[in-house]
């Protein structure tokens, strides 16, 4: 059953169909030949005609796809020229376990189809997949094998969905769009010795739970750029397959795997049929032995019931991979067997140990009560009706289907959750035979009970109602609360909705429903009624009458805002005038809370009004009494204080026209009409500046004008009732007496070399237009020349000069009306100094001080000023300064020199200031870690001489990384790892260091429990492995017999004392052994002795076990202390009588003995010159000196002694006394 021991938790098991006959028959070979010379011309016809176990041999040729396999058969191609042409269907579909496909070429599966589609465990070997949408697609394949295939130029080479524990090795993946795709539900698949070459994407491993190397060998990756420093063919660093998921090949191959045979055969499906046979019946042992080359020899080893051994060769069924051994057995007992095989390359393998039993099977029968249990019930399972025809039942093993077990004939069990469970009873008889019975039991959930309270019981509209849940669930907890408030609104969810609040927006009677759901999806609901009343009347705000006052025959609009917590049913306004009183309904503006009544009035005088409103529940409200006034006669608005400021304005500047407008009702509009040279240039709306709510106040119009001359204007206004008025006509003038403005004058440069250009420029503007601009220049020799200036965005004049000296110039400008202006300045022509400098050192760092040396010169004078700009914000005016940069980088250093004529020159040099790299160092604790230790990596020894370290990056050598000065990491497996620390300073400087760390394996801890019934011992493995799992268990029963099962039992042939050992091996090869002694057929007795015979407090008492046939011990020392050692030691702190009990065990047997131990009290007496006696430890603080003296004698405590608890006295001697039962 177990093919190999892996370093990963995978056991390859290929489930094969059990052939009904006790002896396998020979397989038939069916030949397929497209030319017609075989049994069939297509593969599907051969499959239809085949029986399980047959071989189909396909000769070279092209065959149609669409082959569906539902039988355990083997298909061999003559060579890889036996081609399956897929086209618009799957090439081959496999729906049964045990199928082998070998030496075929499968091609051209179109989009949505695969070359081979596999649903069960199968072996796909030495096949070519090319030009397929999917080459090989597995769904739910477990413990299958994909060996030595070539996947070339497919969209997807190999796709696996829900596939587990498959072996994928020695395959070539070449030029595929995606070589391998492993779904999120795949796990424990082993991939090694594969070659990945020229694929667009090599791997997409969604789950990250598969193994990309095995037994220290991985795969070949053409993208891998690591090195092989030790020449072992394995890269020294892992290949990162998917860095985001931490998926990597720890042992990548440097060269493509060339197919050297290092793999032993695989023994799969090893089983005996039947596993329990009656005496005189035959047992057929079958398996498949698969090798990537050829199986050479096989044999089976059987340990018979009498302890003798049998070695025989296996029989082979034709040329298949199926092997068998069939024999008849008459002696009752347990038979153990294993299979060994080797191949033509002399690679060998041995299977795990299996067993079958020759005996009459017992009959397992059980019942349970109650028949319809809930998860609150304790269910009684009764297997006492089970029987054995030729002996008796020795063990009952219950598997309750929830991970719990029991081992008695009648067992009680309570399920923690509802559900459907499969309960299995396995009974074993005294011959080692067994039988099982399984039943499905449905454990029901107890639904929750919904209930709630609310307050107040009678609410009003808008009032907050508190809903408090009082639901409960007898067998779990309520998880979801869903509230329906009966008005169309709901809420619900988790614990935050257990108790809720709600306010109703309308009155009425509402049904509140609470639905609760428990942790098992059980539901319940309850409905209660609440009455909500409306007691709040509507609210009236912002009541106004507009306009007020109003002229006769005008309309007055009475408006207000009315709101209610439910709705407003109606609103009316009561108006009382000089000759009448009326009650008028108000109108509502839809979508708002605005109500209004707009009507005309033709009688002057004072009017009063108020508004009354009511909601649908009859709650009403009304306002206080307000008033408005209707006046007579009608008057137009008034206009006063009309003026323009200024009355005479320069061209381009604004004139502000203003007035004061008033009206007895309300000003509606004010305009100004402006005319120039008889033409109206506009009728403009004036802006209010300081007006009241009636529009009475100041108005203005501010504007500029494009023409010179006189302007006339008048002002017109109108009130809200359409009455108008017009002011008298006034005027203002626009003139131009402003000369052009000359500003921003510059000569560039102000000092120039002979024959160099000087550009004189200025901004010249006028409020209308500049007519002419020119420049007058006076040369150093007295010559004066005039030049017109050019105009672009500025006015300028540009030319060269060769006379040394000062040049005075004046710029003149005039406008179209003859307004003129001028501006004078100067420049000079001189020889310029030459700026130059050097620095040392030439390649500085930010820890160096740079020394700058001035190399500047001046041909016609001398330099009077040096200005250094170091490019980091610092400057100096020394001729030869020094400077240190605070940080690395490239700095532009500028030296500006000025000579005695004021001429300036500048030079600039870029200086690169280097960073000093950080130093990387780290330590780790513990110094010798195991794979269960969390290792502390500390990089605090790293430092940066010119700054600080900004980043610490750890590469732990197992694909994991971390960041920070101190990091914690645990390795999941033992081994040698190279830990790399990379540090980066704040300037981007990087350095690293590496250390090799050896992570040790934590060996397993062997432990087991045993129960002895008569001559049969039942053994339960309790071993553990803190850093992995146990892969092998070896039980030695002490009588020459062994077992390799997890939990086992053994029946001894003779009475005696047997030392049982359990040796366990973990997945890293670590081992441990534990022992227990059982006495079979021998009486267990308990006895012990101790030393010294007269013990005292504070001294060690040694206890010695004198029991017979004990395998474990439990001591109770009578003072609350215990021990499980065989011969323990114990110290009693105080003298007293102690009841010591020893209980011994052997299997299920135990025996006890108790003895009373008298422990005396040791008193330590100390004495000093003042006769102060200190005693320890039991007399207490209040004892009198005379009482103590009577105990220990007056020679030690003379008359006049006192008792003290202080302990800082000189030691004199010790006195040992017996303990007095009175407690003195």
PANU-127163 format. One record per residue (C-alpha): x, y, z. Coordinates in steps of 0.001 Angstrom, whole numbers, plus 500000, padded with zeros to 6 digits. Example, Ala and Ser with C-alpha at 12.3 -4.5 7.8 and 13.67 -1.06 7.14 Angstrom:
2
512300495500507800
513670498940507140
# end
This chain:
1224
500000500000500000
502801502468500844
505034502906497848
507743505150499294
508480507249502339
508439510856501254
509639513994502990
506225515417502264
502913514125503616
501998512200500493
501324508475500040
500769507357496467
497830504957496353
496316504003493018
492923502426493643
492330499483491323
489193497521490653
489053494261492586
488600491358490174
485832489122491441
487556485835490727
490027484690493407
492560484003490643
493222486656487956
492793485409484414
495127486231481530
494545489533479754
493613489696476094
495499491885473613
493383493707471036
495088495216467964
493997498459466331
495283499242462815
493961502096460683
494897500142457520
492507497317458426
495017494588459335
494117494586463032
491054493614465053
489604497103464721
490329500242462711
489502502763465481
490296502904469184
486727503387470461
485575500107468845
488436498279470549
487516499854473913
483892498801473476
484964495196472817
487543495022475623
487086493651479107
488675494999482282
492360494090482343
492724493854478538
495485495515476527
494781497579473402
497785497825471061
497524500731468584
499702500512465481
501115503610463767
498460505682462024
495996508524462544
492859507782464610
489802509889465472
489349511256468968
486239511142471085
487396507951472832
485539507316476127
487002504760478571
484882503199481340
486949500012481815
490227499277483545
492365498765480421
495829499593479090
496386501324475731
499885501107474159
500936502884470986
503300501088468567
505350504261468659
504524507884469012
503377507759465392
500124506297466695
498254509614466562
494917510615468068
493425513495466035
491085515392468382
489604518287466370
486221519389467868
486144516937470796
488284515525473595
490839513046472304
490421510517475148
488167510686478231
488955508440481236
486101507826483719
487494504872485741
490559504207487890
493417501964486793
493704503046483141
497184503269481570
497847505313478397
501343504974476888
503241505883473674
500486507855471913
500568511290470249
497515513457470889
497079516636468871
494764519426467627
492181519547470442
490295522744469601
489175525483472008
487311524088474998
488641520548474541
491615518536475825
493875515900474337
493191513627477326
490514514394479955
490964512354483178
488380512027485985
489968509142487960
493418507908488975
495353506949485832
498880506563484446
499725508781481446
503203507869480216
505523508548477232
502892510496475273
503232513573473042
500704516419473395
500894519137470726
498785521945469234
495946521435471739
493863523995473579
494575521785476614
497022518934476347
496141516944479478
493291517987481802
492700516191485126
489606516651487295
489604515055490740
492511512724489909
494139511432493082
497345509354493323
497777509345489539
501047509408487553
502060511655484648
505483510416483456
507905511152480595
505453513028478368
506205515899475981
503891518930475980
504681521089472955
503012524240471582
499723523904473511
497669526767474885
497650524909478218
500030521997478559
498745520396481780
495673521583483705
494734520074487097
491455520767488925
490726519297492384
493629516870491888
495696515662494824
498751513540495558
499634513002491900
503214512367490728
504272514543487773
507878513869486751
510312513613483811
508038515593481463
509092518185478880
507041521412478640
508170523296475529
506785526434473831
503364526357475539
501394529500476284
500995528200479854
502842524990480686
501064523971483929
497932525353485583
497083523987489052
493710525066490434
492991526556493838
491650523191495025
494797521178494199
497245520016496871
500091517631497668
501008516998494033
504744516231493548
506494517769490533
510191517090489918
512633516177487138
510453518169484675
511933520534482033
510380523973481333
511678525509478089
510490528546476050
506992528728477602
505217532078477804
504138531189481364
505685528190483096
503405527747486084
500187529066487592
499810527390491007
496697528976492496
496669527021495764
500384527109496588
499924523717498308
501874521582495835
505500520414495987
507887521684493311
510823519587494501
511139516194496120
514002514385497855
516277517396497236
515669517476493466
513502519982491603
512937520864487958
514840522547485116
513740526146484415
515203527993481415
514518531295483254
516646530305486248
519864532368486399
521358530949489585
524767529280489880
525975525818490885
528923526604493119
529457523053494392
528944521367491014
526204518986492223
523857519877489350
521482521720491707
521241525507491819
522601527071494991
519555529324495404
515843528506495031
513936529346491858
511057531675492695
508022530360490826
505517532824492283
507141535256494671
503817536797495747
502647533401497108
506051532204498317
506037529301495818
509519528142494865
511596525228493664
514230524819496383
516479522536494313
516321523721490654
518285521704488074
521127523517486294
520807521450483105
517703519860481506
516968516419482912
518126513864480329
516195510812481549
518725508836483625
516760506084485376
517034506555489116
513435505703489951
512505502328491436
509232500700490436
506006501923492006
503913499289493805
500336500476493816
496990499008494739
498490496212496869
495630494313498518
494425490875499585
491028489626498462
489275488726500614
490984490315503608
489201487826505875
488921484293504519
487534481142506095
489994478292506837
490622476280503663
489781479223501418
492153480945498991
493429484531499254
494378486400496080
496973489143496584
497095491639493685
498893494862492817
500211496896489944
503971497353489569
504800500294487312
508274501320486198
509461503997483817
511788501428482162
510922497772482825
510224495601485874
512914492920486292
511834490685489191
509181490537491916
508422488430494974
506036488373497941
506965487598501588
504198486218503823
504518485642507577
502204482728508342
500032482401511431
502503479949513017
505377482454512671
507078480793509678
507779482683506453
506900482125502811
508758483744499848
507322483369496342
507552485099492986
504498487016491854
502556485965488819
502128488469485980
499034488806483813
500327488799480248
502387491860479380
500464494142481733
501485495828484955
499147493579486959
500713490998489352
499127488433491678
499745485609494153
496992483097495018
497169480457497762
494890478451500065
495317478704503881
493914476419506556
495432477638509856
493506480374511606
495385483555512481
496814486841511181
499077486733508112
501440489610507261
502864490227503790
504888492667501719
505983492845498047
509488493586496735
510371494531493145
513311495828491121
513771497090487558
516371496521484855
518379499483486206
518556497633489557
516383500206491351
514379498334493980
511437499036496256
509708497282499133
506067497868499963
504730498506503421
503513495642505584
499917494461504959
497830491750506534
494934489387505966
493174487042508383
492186483363508113
489200482914510400
485432482960510554
484328486574510595
482431487948513551
479113489675512888
478878493369513792
475382494507514777
474273497623516654
471296499782517418
470892503251518916
468373505244520956
466687507651520670
465914507011517007
465442510702516174
468072512436518291
468886516106518555
472229517682519322
471134517937522976
470543514193523341
473014511659524693
472680508754522253
473196505190523453
474867502905520916
474482499193521699
476736496686519929
476228493872522417
474211491878519877
477371491402517796
478570487799517736
481394485492516647
480623481973515270
483889480318516378
485080482347519349
484364485624521081
484604489353520407
487620491016522012
487229494611520898
484492497035519963
485616500167518108
483039502877517476
483661505669514948
480920508225515525
481682510125512316
482642513370514070
486206512457515002
485186510746518241
485711507078519144
484724504620521858
485807501050522677
483047499429524746
480153497208523690
477679499859524778
478764503459524273
477151506818524882
477852509859522722
476564513391522350
477068515286519090
478128518887519377
476251519951516247
473354518799514123
473999516996510837
474125513602509206
476797511307510623
477953507852509526
478451505706512632
480662502634512145
481095499762514586
484110497513514013
484317494339516109
487427492147516409
487350488533517535
489955486408519288
491306485215515902
492075488750514717
489159488795512271
486861491770512128
483583492968510761
482023496400510408
478536497817510335
477711501414509402
474521503385509825
473621506919508928
472229508887511846
470519512227511442
471050514542514419
468478517303514294
468880520897515269
466579522365517919
465329525584516327
465524528853518228
462568530459519999
461821534020518902
460541536608521366
460944540286522125
459600543185524155
459204546843523238
458614550110524994
456642552266525111
453738549945524368
451709552806522818
453964555175520878
453453558467519165
454603559478515722
458343560255515745
458864558763519199
461773556316519545
460586552775520293
463067550367521920
462841546755520715
464634544285523021
465272540702521900
464521537917524392
464970535013521937
467058531971522835
468457528786521262
468597525675523442
471404523959521527
473437526861520255
473045530565519796
471027533038517764
473181534512515004
470827536654512874
467930538970513809
465555540263511115
463049542963512144
459970543918510071
458317547035511541
455056546578509597
455243549911507727
457373548652504838
460677549182506622
462971546363507760
466416545934509250
468533543014510320
471877541328510557
474286540006513177
474687540825516862
474465544558516178
470791544060515334
469826542069518419
468259545139520073
467122547980517791
465276551277517936
462767552679515474
460556555768515124
457316555573513097
456653558353510590
452875557845510565
450132556786512919
448290553467512823
448402549862514087
451501547995512905
452461544306513036
456073543908514179
457688540591513167
461015539328514514
462628536399512658
465681534811514307
468173532352512791
470480530184514907
473986528861514195
472493525793512488
470231527871510184
467162527017512252
464545529787512156
461581531027514215
459491534188514166
456979536021516315
454634538920515540
453339541588517931
451214544728517431
451970548318518310
449585551292518188
451143554590517066
449191557802517616
449640561271516118
449352563956518870
451516566772517483
449732569577515540
451229571099512395
453914573768512804
453582577184511057
456697579266510313
457809582272508269
454342583862507879
454593587039505733
452439589397503617
454145590838500532
454352593643499685
453559595532502840
452420598206502431
450769597749499005
449137600310496760
445414600098496114
444333597612493394
447605595700493992
447985592049495064
449219590980498500
450634587439498748
450345585869502213
452814582911502503
454079580586505224
455809577212505788
453592574488507319
455014571089508356
453627568109510242
455107564850511535
452510562974509408
450834565271506876
449056568655506560
445371568179505746
444346571829505159
445328575451505796
443256578658505798
443982582353506240
441561584666508095
441707588276506750
439905591232508358
439773594559506437
438111597973506796
434753596766505389
434909592927505420
436226589731506978
436893586453505068
438319582941505688
440231581925502532
441709578483501762
445472578550501115
447185576866498166
450045574338498536
453144574284496305
453728570602495555
456965569089496824
457499571858499378
456036572957502705
455014576351501279
451353577512501485
450071580825500053
447050583078499391
447584585766496665
444716588244495986
444116591951495112
442740594671497446
440733597728496273
439961599313499657
442681601262501445
443314600843505110
444754598450507679
444207594687507382
444811591932509963
445298588220509283
446186584886510867
446670581299509509
444917578147510818
445927574572509848
444992570959510696
446530567452510168
444603564190509299
444312563307513013
442503566586513797
445480568233515544
445244571950514701
447309575096515126
446997578783514356
449343581753514309
449270585079516078
447560588002514327
449632589967511819
448807593036509667
449447594690506313
448400598073504848
446751599186501564
447654602782500744
446259605514498430
447132607339496205
449553605428493924
452954607176493635
455973606630491324
459434606075492868
461675609083493622
465228609784492288
467744612027494142
471492612789494397
472264611984490740
476005612480490030
479026611222488069
482468610962489692
484608612419488291
482818614689485876
486071614952483850
487992611654483531
491192610637481772
490813608169478923
490941604522480082
489731605211483596
486213604522484939
483395607014485630
481001606083488469
477354607241488052
475194607003491213
471798608071492642
469444607593495591
466118605828494691
463066605368497031
459407604271496778
456445604155499104
455970600422498334
459132598908496837
461680599842494165
461722597203491396
464384598459488932
466882601354488392
468590602055485020
470914604691483524
470657605904479886
473983607200478443
474382609183475167
477569610228473293
477452612721470406
473726612160470025
473968608373469966
472588606229472795
475366603852473792
473263601858476317
470484601607478863
472289599930481756
470947598343484967
472420600036488019
473798598016490897
472354598362494428
474996599461496906
473278600114500227
469533599411500067
466845598221502504
464349595363502103
462091597698500048
464860598483497579
465295602058498914
468906603276498829
471975604021496701
472520602616493191
475595602906490935
476956602132487477
480776602066487031
482324601828483529
485115602975481185
484489604646477780
486226604138474447
485788607633472975
486910611098473983
484300613858474345
481168614817476229
478580612263477479
474992612921478686
472924610635480908
469687610377482892
468352607818485403
465020605923485117
463400603823487881
460211601743488434
458378600350491473
456847596864491804
453453598116490653
454872599508487371
454995603205488257
458101604935486747
460147608151487121
463012609870485191
465777612172486515
467123615332484941
469848615013482244
473464615384483381
476855615050481678
480564614099482074
483678614311479809
486462611902478743
489816613565477981
493473612537477414
496318614668478903
498408611731480221
501854611174478581
503106607615477815
504539605660480803
508122604324480559
509005601593483050
511043598414483601
514030599946481759
517056597701481446
520384597428479617
521526593828479256
524179593414480259
524861596613482187
528602595978481585
529710594430478277
532954593472476557
534096595421473468
532154594390470317
529570592708472487
525845593394472113
523979595571474607
520173595324474525
518322598367475912
514618597741476500
511605599181478296
507856598788478741
506160601851477147
502402602172477494
499770604890477003
496163605162478042
495351605484474321
498247604611472022
502042605151471833
502788607067468620
506640607072468578
509568605809470717
513293606449470115
516615606426472029
519422608999472241
522897607497473090
525977609567474111
529280607683473398
532415607983475621
534029610251472944
531051612715473061
529261611492469946
525445611520470312
523216609355468048
519417608907467823
517815605514467006
514172604417466620
513334601620469013
511889598349467797
508664596987469320
507735593463470081
506274592753473514
508667595475474699
510425598380473062
514140597652472524
517360598688470794
520249596185470331
523757596835468911
527528596394469553
530024598942470915
533853598989470704
534871602054472719
535721601447476346
533888603654478813
530450604871479988
527513605263477550
524623607554478647
521233607037476964
517700608557477103
514485606929475920
511762609276474493
508063608412473876
504973610442472750
501305609677472080
498888610762469347
497889613945471210
501509615047471681
501904614048475304
505618613129475785
507843611407478392
511510610344478760
513876608251480931
517728608275481209
520274605648482249
523766604329481318
525898601233480636
529627600724480123
532013598715477933
534950597061479670
537184593944479619
535545591122481768
537287589032484404
537717585247483791
536101583038486476
537704579647487179
538290577368490189
539472573913491283
538679571655494258
540194568792496241
539562565851496731
538354565144493180
536042562246494255
534635563402497588
532114561707499878
529713563397502272
532280562794505022
535033564782503227
535792568529503520
536257570034500036
538883572744499578
538061575190496761
540874577203495089
540162580371493041
541925580430489614
540136583560488272
541916586514486496
541199590037485096
543061591463482061
542526595196482744
542263595373486490
541715593153489493
538964591082491088
537302592668494093
534570590103494956
534148586298494980
530690584772495525
530555580980495895
527225579134495701
527827575508496750
524507574258495357
523139573128498731
521849576497499958
525209577591501415
527344580493500078
530769581940500831
532573585152499947
536089583951500677
538561583679497815
539491580063498702
536776578575500939
536277575059502357
532942573239502543
531528569870503643
528247568533502178
525696567088504566
524474564493502105
525545562733498944
524361563917495531
525336566028492527
525835569713493365
526257572590490882
528949574851492383
528904578422490999
531719581001491354
530767584599490510
533651587152490322
533384590937489968
536309593201488953
537114596774489865
535065598048486873
531979596194488120
532198593541485382
530990590120486431
531771586617485196
530406583269486314
531599579680486045
529810576510487194
530986572972487812
528982569873488779
530527567987491703
529337564497492590
529505563806496330
529407560062496959
527572558176499659
529482555965502135
527892552521501998
526349551053505152
527855548045506935
525640544908507234
525939542562510211
523503540470512246
523210537839514950
520543535269515745
519196533398518766
519004530601519673
522449529702518247
521383526107517465
517715526409516455
515261523658515643
512397523846513184
509933524564515999
511935527531517280
511045531106516444
514488532530515663
515247536143516517
517387537820513851
518943541054515081
520621543490512678
521345546188515250
525091545651514694
524682547107511204
525499550804510873
525908553651508388
528948555901509001
527420558929507226
523795558613508155
521308555988509200
519984552720507831
516565553172506262
515729549585505325
516570546085506501
515600543249504112
515874539636505256
515994536661502892
515738533574505081
516781531168502333
513471529269502357
511535531615500086
510401533876502918
511430537482503427
510882540147506073
511764543732506843
512990545525509935
515998545713512228
514742542803514323
512842539976512650
511327536732513845
511173533654511644
510403529983512006
511569527408509467
508968524799508643
511580522157507961
515054521328509202
518036521868506907
520837524253506016
519739527759505062
521672530788503845
520291533898505534
520966537116503656
520646540549505248
520554543511502850
520731546986504367
519996550234502588
520812553672503960
518728556800503519
520789557685500420
520077554418498630
523454552842499413
523153549036499638
525314546395501276
524650542828502384
526029539936504377
525184536230504440
525392533579507122
524713529864506953
522341528571509616
521620524950510390
518042524269511545
517771521002513435
514946518515513322
512961517968516515
512732514203516808
509351512634517459
508190511642520938
507093508048521188
504233507348523578
501344504934523733
498648503626526000
497790499990526481
494826498062527828
495142494395528743
492113492103528556
493005488533529423
495830487632526996
495072490448524483
496682493880524699
495125496836522867
497624499571521941
496771503184521055
499541505348519595
499887508646521480
503125509718519783
503655513219518490
506051515187516338
506240518860517150
507658519882513774
506066517451511352
504317514136511363
505012510479512020
505504508382508887
506360504971510364
505450503046513498
507011499737514585
505417497857517459
507481495124519144
505240493025521390
508205491454523229
507373487934522077
508971488096518616
505910489562516902
505656493032515367
503087495342513826
503300498484511733
499797499877512128
498904503149513831
496818501454516526
496951497707516982
496247494818519287
498025491557520009
497060488274521679
499849486552523616
500128482769523448
501632482360526915
501517484102530244
504477486174531275
505876489703531565
506394491317528167
508210494563527400
506302496306524570
508152498959522559
506952501490519999
509536502945517620
508348505946515623
510008507735512733
509087511252511598
509101512794508135
512658514053508644
514078510651509643
514128511324513388
513255508383515624
512239507699519210
511268504623521201
509107504113524297
508459501041526435
505696499687528591
505643496390530495
502571494166530614
502003491116532748
499927488534530941
498149485967533085
500110487103536189
498730488737539384
499724492404539859
500746493370543448
501803496716544969
504421497259547699
507156499766548600
509772500706551214
511555503962552074
514801505317553541
515772506608556097
513501504676558425
513054507743560708
512860510730558340
512756514346559470
511496517539557828
513778519183555289
515678515981554450
515159513775551387
513141510568551746
513829507893549080
510978505550548102
511598502138546527
509069500191544459
508776496541545556
505729495698543418
505330492718541126
504706493028537378
504071496787537433
504549498731534187
503669502214535491
503425503880538884
501559506670540627
502722507929544061
500671510144546401
502926511470549219
500119512625551512
500995516339551357
499395517108547971
502484516066545983
502600513279543364
505108511402541192
504979508866538325
508590507669538728
509248504099539760
511617505058542627
511028508713543492
512478510934546241
510561513525548243
511268516232550860
508658516999553531
508879520636554722
507113519981558051
506984517138560499
503691515212560661
502021511879559933
501614511333556136
499573508668554356
501715507540551367
499902505593548610
501436503712545670
499173502632542773
500716500401540102
499371499571536660
499816496914534018
497550497248531006
494031497529532364
495022496121535777
495969498149538840
496817497569542510
497388499927545453
499005500020548893
499092502785551539
501480503277554466
501589505889557243
504909507705557344
505952509525560573
508164512526559761
509949514210562652
510604517945562874
514133519239562556
514683522254564851
517668524531564198
518803526371567284
520947529502567042
522391531353570046
524219534631570591
525677536566573498
522264537982574456
520659534526574841
518297535173571869
517153531819570438
515948531503566762
513996528423565785
512736526894562508
510093526183561398
506928525110563097
506442526454566608
504978529837565603
505647533428566654
503893533359570015
505669530485571833
507140531330575223
510829530796575920
509966528514578865
507863526228576634
510664525972574104
513217525313576851
511123522415578161
511392520822574728
515047521336573963
516674521545577396
517978524264579703
521576523569578667
520699525091575260
518257527682576577
519467528936579981
517212531024582207
516568534502580789
516567533448577116
514085535060574737
512572533831571433
513174535787568230
512277535226564539
515375537028563312
517764534821561307
520992536808561375
522617534929564358
525735532898564607
525167529112564121
525906527047567215
524527523514566669
521518521493565516
519163519366567571
516879516662566036
513665515959567900
510771513615567270
507498515197566265
504885515233568986
501371514247567871
499871516929570122
501204519537567709
503525521264570190
# end
